[in-house]
Amino acid sequence: MPRIPRSQLPSPAWYHVICRGVDQRAIVLDDVDREAWYRLLLEVEVRCGWKIRAWVLLDNHFHLLVETTQPLLSRGCSA
């Protein structure tokens, strides 16, 4: 069952975003994967106009603390 849509707050707004691997499987396997993930995170931050205030990357999931400048958090998933 999908989760209910995230409510979009007026900007600026802060969000705690979490993303897990399917069946809790690893999303990164080594330092090369971690570097690639970090480069992608920086690209999304610029493209979406976000400010990533904090992040943590674990083997099977990550957490972001994101400040948005526009109420378009979902752009990061589809942009």
N, CA and C atoms as an extended XYZ file, in Angstrom:
237
Properties=species:S:1:pos:R:3:atomname:S:1:resname:S:1:resid:I:1 pbc="F F F"
N         0.852       -1.180        0.000 N   MET     1
C         0.000        0.000        0.000 CA  MET     1
C         0.893        1.237        0.000 C   MET     1
N         0.699        2.143       -0.944 N   PRO     2
C         1.528        3.349       -0.989 CA  PRO     2
C         1.208        4.278        0.162 C   PRO     2
N         2.208        5.088        0.505 N   ARG     3
C         1.988        6.045        1.586 CA  ARG     3
C         1.159        7.214        1.066 C   ARG     3
N         0.568        7.969        1.980 N   ILE     4
C        -0.220        9.135        1.579 CA  ILE     4
C         0.739       10.209        1.054 C   ILE     4
N         0.282       11.054        0.131 N   PRO     5
C         1.159       12.091       -0.409 CA  PRO     5
C         1.667       13.020        0.689 C   PRO     5
N         2.906       13.447        0.524 N   ARG     6
C         3.520       14.378        1.473 CA  ARG     6
C         2.880       15.749        1.285 C   ARG     6
N         2.524       16.389        2.374 N   SER     7
C         1.965       17.736        2.268 CA  SER     7
C         3.096       18.713        1.964 C   SER     7
N         2.834       19.638        1.070 N   GLN     8
C         3.818       20.639        0.679 CA  GLN     8
C         3.609       21.893        1.514 C   GLN     8
N         4.634       22.291        2.228 N   LEU     9
C         4.562       23.465        3.082 CA  LEU     9
C         4.960       24.705        2.294 C   LEU     9
N         4.474       25.881        2.704 N   PRO    10
C         4.927       27.102        2.049 CA  PRO    10
C         6.435       27.252        2.243 C   PRO    10
N         7.084       27.795        1.262 N   SER    11
C         8.547       27.933        1.331 CA  SER    11
C         8.936       29.198        2.048 C   SER    11
N        10.097       29.224        2.651 N   PRO    12
C        10.998       28.074        2.793 CA  PRO    12
C        10.457       27.072        3.801 C   PRO    12
N        10.765       25.804        3.562 N   ALA    13
C        10.311       24.724        4.446 CA  ALA    13
C        11.433       23.707        4.615 C   ALA    13
N        11.407       23.010        5.729 N   TRP    14
C        12.403       21.992        6.035 CA  TRP    14
C        11.732       20.620        6.037 C   TRP    14
N        12.414       19.635        5.476 N   TYR    15
C        11.892       18.272        5.413 CA  TYR    15
C        12.970       17.280        5.840 C   TYR    15
N        12.541       16.239        6.532 N   HIS    16
C        13.398       15.082        6.776 CA  HIS    16
C        12.993       14.048        5.740 C   HIS    16
N        13.910       13.724        4.853 N   VAL    17
C        13.649       12.784        3.762 CA  VAL    17
C        14.440       11.514        4.035 C   VAL    17
N        13.788       10.378        3.863 N   ILE    18
C        14.467        9.094        4.019 CA  ILE    18
C        14.133        8.221        2.820 C   ILE    18
N        15.114        7.465        2.378 N   CYS    19
C        14.903        6.543        1.257 CA  CYS    19
C        15.639        5.244        1.583 C   CYS    19
N        14.919        4.142        1.495 N   ARG    20
C        15.489        2.828        1.818 CA  ARG    20
C        15.587        1.963        0.560 C   ARG    20
N        16.546        1.056        0.573 N   GLY    21
C        16.656        0.076       -0.496 CA  GLY    21
C        15.493       -0.905       -0.432 C   GLY    21
N        15.140       -1.459       -1.565 N   VAL    22
C        14.056       -2.439       -1.635 CA  VAL    22
C        14.427       -3.643       -0.767 C   VAL    22
N        13.491       -4.097        0.039 N   ASP    23
C        13.711       -5.229        0.952 CA  ASP    23
C        14.933       -5.008        1.846 C   ASP    23
N        15.224       -3.754        2.166 N   GLN    24
C        16.357       -3.361        3.001 CA  GLN    24
C        17.698       -3.802        2.423 C   GLN    24
N        17.737       -3.939        1.089 N   ARG    25
C        19.002       -4.287        0.438 CA  ARG    25
C        19.888       -3.061        0.330 C   ARG    25
N        21.168       -3.292        0.119 N   ALA    26
C        22.145       -2.207        0.025 CA  ALA    26
C        21.859       -1.317       -1.183 C   ALA    26
N        22.045       -0.010       -0.997 N   ILE    27
C        21.938        0.939       -2.104 CA  ILE    27
C        23.327        1.406       -2.547 C   ILE    27
N        24.324        1.180       -1.712 N   VAL    28
C        25.726        1.414       -2.071 CA  VAL    28
C        26.524        0.198       -1.621 C   VAL    28
N        27.527       -0.162       -2.417 N   LEU    29
C        28.310       -1.355       -2.104 CA  LEU    29
C        29.736       -1.046       -1.666 C   LEU    29
N        30.253        0.116       -2.108 N   ASP    30
C        31.646        0.431       -1.798 CA  ASP    30
C        31.852        1.940       -1.880 C   ASP    30
N        33.095        2.380       -1.702 N   ASP    31
C        33.388        3.813       -1.709 CA  ASP    31
C        33.144        4.455       -3.074 C   ASP    31
N        33.295        3.703       -4.146 N   VAL    32
C        33.006        4.229       -5.484 CA  VAL    32
C        31.523        4.573       -5.591 C   VAL    32
N        30.673        3.677       -5.106 N   ASP    33
C        29.228        3.940       -5.089 CA  ASP    33
C        28.895        5.150       -4.216 C   ASP    33
N        29.559        5.260       -3.071 N   ARG    34
C        29.295        6.382       -2.167 CA  ARG    34
C        29.661        7.719       -2.824 C   ARG    34
N        30.792        7.759       -3.521 N   GLU    35
C        31.186        8.976       -4.239 CA  GLU    35
C        30.178        9.330       -5.325 C   GLU    35
N        29.727        8.323       -6.075 N   ALA    36
C        28.730        8.562       -7.126 CA  ALA    36
C        27.430        9.080       -6.517 C   ALA    36
N        27.002        8.492       -5.404 N   TRP    37
C        25.783        8.939       -4.719 CA  TRP    37
C        25.924       10.391       -4.296 C   TRP    37
N        27.072       10.741       -3.726 N   TYR    38
C        27.292       12.111       -3.267 CA  TYR    38
C        27.278       13.100       -4.436 C   TYR    38
N        27.887       12.750       -5.552 N   ARG    39
C        27.858       13.623       -6.737 CA  ARG    39
C        26.423       13.832       -7.220 C   ARG    39
N        25.631       12.759       -7.229 N   LEU    40
C        24.224       12.886       -7.628 CA  LEU    40
C        23.450       13.776       -6.659 C   LEU    40
N        23.723       13.640       -5.375 N   LEU    41
C        23.058       14.483       -4.381 CA  LEU    41
C        23.349       15.958       -4.649 C   LEU    41
N        24.596       16.292       -4.938 N   LEU    42
C        24.953       17.681       -5.236 CA  LEU    42
C        24.252       18.180       -6.500 C   LEU    42
N        24.149       17.329       -7.510 N   GLU    43
C        23.450       17.712       -8.745 CA  GLU    43
C        21.974       17.987       -8.474 C   GLU    43
N        21.333       17.122       -7.693 N   VAL    44
C        19.908       17.314       -7.372 CA  VAL    44
C        19.722       18.599       -6.569 C   VAL    44
N        20.619       18.861       -5.639 N   GLU    45
C        20.528       20.076       -4.832 CA  GLU    45
C        20.531       21.321       -5.721 C   GLU    45
N        21.409       21.363       -6.695 N   VAL    46
C        21.492       22.517       -7.597 CA  VAL    46
C        20.284       22.570       -8.519 C   VAL    46
N        19.959       21.436       -9.145 N   ARG    47
C        18.866       21.395      -10.119 CA  ARG    47
C        17.524       21.751       -9.490 C   ARG    47
N        17.299       21.341       -8.263 N   CYS    48
C        16.005       21.550       -7.620 CA  CYS    48
C        15.960       22.812       -6.770 C   CYS    48
N        17.089       23.464       -6.605 N   GLY    49
C        17.103       24.674       -5.795 CA  GLY    49
C        16.963       24.383       -4.311 C   GLY    49
N        17.378       23.180       -3.893 N   TRP    50
C        17.323       22.802       -2.484 CA  TRP    50
C        18.564       23.292       -1.774 C   TRP    50
N        18.489       23.289       -0.454 N   LYS    51
C        19.662       23.446        0.400 CA  LYS    51
C        19.709       22.205        1.277 C   LYS    51
N        20.698       21.364        1.049 N   ILE    52
C        20.866       20.167        1.870 CA  ILE    52
C        21.597       20.605        3.134 C   ILE    52
N        20.913       20.588        4.260 N   ARG    53
C        21.482       21.067        5.514 CA  ARG    53
C        22.221       19.967        6.260 C   ARG    53
N        21.825       18.719        6.065 N   ALA    54
C        22.512       17.588        6.688 CA  ALA    54
C        22.134       16.335        5.910 C   ALA    54
N        23.021       15.363        5.928 N   TRP    55
C        22.720       14.091        5.277 CA  TRP    55
C        23.530       12.985        5.928 C   TRP    55
N        23.021       11.774        5.817 N   VAL    56
C        23.758       10.584        6.239 CA  VAL    56
C        23.439        9.477        5.251 C   VAL    56
N        24.474        8.799        4.814 N   LEU    57
C        24.335        7.681        3.881 CA  LEU    57
C        24.788        6.415        4.585 C   LEU    57
N        23.878        5.465        4.695 N   LEU    58
C        24.200        4.153        5.249 CA  LEU    58
C        24.135        3.146        4.106 C   LEU    58
N        24.511        1.919        4.362 N   ASP    59
C        24.552        0.937        3.271 CA  ASP    59
C        23.197        0.706        2.616 C   ASP    59
N        22.112        0.710        3.407 N   ASN    60
C        20.809        0.366        2.831 CA  ASN    60
C        19.792        1.509        2.831 C   ASN    60
N        20.179        2.713        3.283 N   HIS    61
C        19.261        3.853        3.233 CA  HIS    61
C        20.019        5.151        3.482 C   HIS    61
N        19.314        6.253        3.245 N   PHE    62
C        19.906        7.549        3.552 CA  PHE    62
C        18.855        8.470        4.145 C   PHE    62
N        19.328        9.499        4.843 N   HIS    63
C        18.495       10.546        5.411 CA  HIS    63
C        19.013       11.880        4.897 C   HIS    63
N        18.098       12.796        4.591 N   LEU    64
C        18.449       14.160        4.210 CA  LEU    64
C        17.650       15.131        5.057 C   LEU    64
N        18.253       16.239        5.416 N   LEU    65
C        17.531       17.369        5.975 CA  LEU    65
C        17.584       18.440        4.897 C   LEU    65
N        16.436       18.694        4.273 N   VAL    66
C        16.357       19.534        3.083 CA  VAL    66
C        15.568       20.802        3.390 C   VAL    66
N        16.106       21.927        2.983 N   GLU    67
C        15.364       23.186        3.003 CA  GLU    67
C        15.006       23.508        1.560 C   GLU    67
N        13.727       23.694        1.307 N   THR    68
C        13.284       24.002       -0.051 CA  THR    68
C        13.049       25.501       -0.200 C   THR    68
N        13.289       25.984       -1.410 N   THR    69
C        13.027       27.389       -1.702 CA  THR    69
C        11.697       27.554       -2.413 C   THR    69
N        11.151       26.434       -2.902 N   GLN    70
C         9.837       26.416       -3.532 CA  GLN    70
C         9.136       25.149       -3.049 C   GLN    70
N         7.796       25.157       -3.018 N   PRO    71
C         7.092       23.967       -2.512 CA  PRO    71
C         7.044       22.837       -3.534 C   PRO    71
N         8.226       22.331       -3.915 N   LEU    72
C         8.306       21.298       -4.950 CA  LEU    72
C         9.275       20.192       -4.534 C   LEU    72
N         9.118       19.655       -3.363 N   LEU    73
C        10.041       18.627       -2.883 CA  LEU    73
C        10.094       17.428       -3.826 C   LEU    73
N         8.978       17.040       -4.399 N   SER    74
C         8.952       15.850       -5.241 CA  SER    74
C         9.769       15.997       -6.523 C   SER    74
N        10.163       17.188       -6.903 N   ARG    75
C        10.994       17.359       -8.096 CA  ARG    75
C        12.270       16.558       -8.019 C   ARG    75
N        12.804       16.372       -6.832 N   GLY    76
C        14.053       15.628       -6.682 CA  GLY    76
C        13.942       14.186       -7.140 C   GLY    76
N        12.746       13.637       -7.112 N   CYS    77
C        12.545       12.250       -7.525 CA  CYS    77
C        12.306       12.115       -9.016 C   CYS    77
N        11.873       13.173       -9.661 N   SER    78
C        11.490       13.044      -11.073 CA  SER    78
C        12.232       13.992      -11.994 C   SER    78
N        13.012       14.905      -11.467 N   ALA    79
C        13.676       15.906      -12.320 CA  ALA    79
C        14.884       15.310      -13.004 C   ALA    79
